[in-house]
């Protein structure tokens, strides 16, 4: 069944983070004349703004703290965090997320686009030893067919990770629907839901190849 943007917004695990500053910065990312150095900077800024909202539902636990004045009960995160950037484009988002959650661990997930099939193929993973007890935040700027997202979540679940969130910057309705049918328990935070995928599985209007634009490897 065809899915459009309005239907995707209403999927129960899709969280559209809408904010004037993010919208403004998205227009810079979408512009094909934006240079790679500025593209990188704006990916970093948008990720910084998104992480606040995307971590809103993290569980807390009570801790006892002695302030200079009195003993009190305060809150800390209930679980440790594992940030999982999907190579390579998500490296542009990693610094800002790691800055906000500096005691997180990073678990890299490597997927590479096969240009012949337009599908992503797994090639690498490096997780912390205690991955299964951490809350995973997967980051990938482009949520296109949902194939990479599904494979990444499957991989983490097979490693015993129970709590998983996904942050993308731009998503396609088709990918969100496909993902939500398989993993309705994994919230996907995105700053934009675009119109559709093209025949090469690029998001329309999107911003082109995020990895190439972050790393200045465009033809
Ligand atoms: N990956 C990208 O970098 N861009 C798209 O439009 C889709 C997948």
Boltz pocket constraint, residues with backbone or C-beta under 6 A from the ligand:
constraints:
  - pocket:
      binder: B
      contacts: [[A, 89], [A, 142], [A, 144], [A, 201], [A, 202], [A, 203], [A, 204], [A, 206], [A, 207], [A, 208], [A, 209], [A, 210], [A, 211]]
      max_distance: 6.0
